[in-house]
Amino acid sequence: MIVSQSPSDVATTVARVRATLEQLKVPMFATFDHAANAKEAGLQLRPTTVLVFGNPAVGTHLMQDQQAIALDLPLRLAVWEDAQGHTQVGYHDVRRMADEYHVTDHETVDKLTGFMANLVKNATAGTK
């Protein structure tokens, strides 16, 4: 997992991820607010959100190469508050994931690797 710290709270960081995806016209498929779900179950959890998104015009190339990678697509990004009150942003390393599935489409893997790095850079920019 690749993890970066955000200077902003979870809500602000999630909003930045959403805004960047919208600007890039990358579809958002789902949002999981694990803290809200925990609260509904009578449990406590620090803010924890998972965003699921992707561009079928890109991800499909990976599935055409190795269809089983569909299990790990679309891409996901987790944003959470750690025990020290810091906001963390994490995602699975695209290169490692591609290696596990023996993907040979290195061009698409490189594009997605750069995309995720830039998405997190944009999400974690700014001040608290």
N, C-alpha and C positions, 0 to 999 in steps of 0.2 A: 504494500500500500504506500502511496505517495501522500504525505501529509504536510500541509502548510498552515501556519498560524495567521489568523486574520486579526487586524487591530480593532475590528468592529464586532458588535454582538451578532448572535446567530441570525436574528431576523434581518438585520441590515445586510449581512453577507449573503443570505439566501436571496434577498431582493436584488442584489448586484448580479448574482448568477442568473436569475430570471431575466433581468434587463439585458444582459450580454447575450443570452440565448435568443431573446426576442429580436434584438438588433441584428443578429446574424441569421435570423429566420430559421433557427434550429428548433424543431418541434419539441415541446415538453409533453411527455406522455403521462407522468404521474408524479405526485408529491406525497411523501409519507411523513407525517408529523408524529414521530414515535412518542414524544413527550405527551402530546394530546391523547394519543391512544392509551398510553400508560395511565393517564389521569382517569379516563373512562373506565379503566379496569380497577380503579382504586389504588393505583401504585404511583410512585413518584419517579421521575426521570428528568435529569437536566435537559435543557433544550437540545433536541436531536432531530434533524430533518434530512431525508434522503430525496434527492431529485433524480428523476429518470427521464432521459432525453436522448435524442439522436437524429441523424439525418439518414433516412433509408437509402438515399442516393450514394452514401458513403459506406454505411454498415453492410449493405447488401453485397458489396465487393468482398468483404471478409467471409460472409456466409457462402458466396459462390466458390471461394477458395476452400474453406473448411466449414461445412454446414453446421457442425456441432457447436461452433462458437456462438450460435444463436442462444445458447443457454446463458451466456454472459452479455448479451446485447438486448436492449439498448444500453448505452452507457449510464453509469450512476455516479453520483457525487454525494458524499455525506458531509453535513455541516453540524458540528456539535460543540457544546460547552464542556470543557474538561473539568476535572475536580478542582483545579486552581482558578477557574472562572475565565479561562482563555478560550477563544473560539478557534476551533480546528476545522480544516477542510481536507477531506481525504478521498482518494479514488484508487481503484486498482490500476496498476501499471499496465498500460496498453501493450507495451512490448512483451512483457512477461506473459500476459494473457495470450497474446498471439503465439508466442513460443510454445506454450502449453498445448495449444491446438494445432501446432505445426503449420501455421499460416505462412504462405510463401509470398503473399502480396505485400512486400515491404514498403512499397510506395504509399499504400493506404494506411498501413500501420504508422508510418512516419507522419502522415497528415493528422491522424487522430492523436498521436502523441503530442504533437505541437499544439493542436487545438485544445487539448485538456490542460496543458501547461499554461497557455494563454488565458483560458477561461478562469483558472484559479488565480492567476496573476491579477486579472481584472477584478475578481471577487474579493481579493485580499488587499487591494490598494486602498489608500485613504487613511483617515484618522478616526479614532474613536469619538 
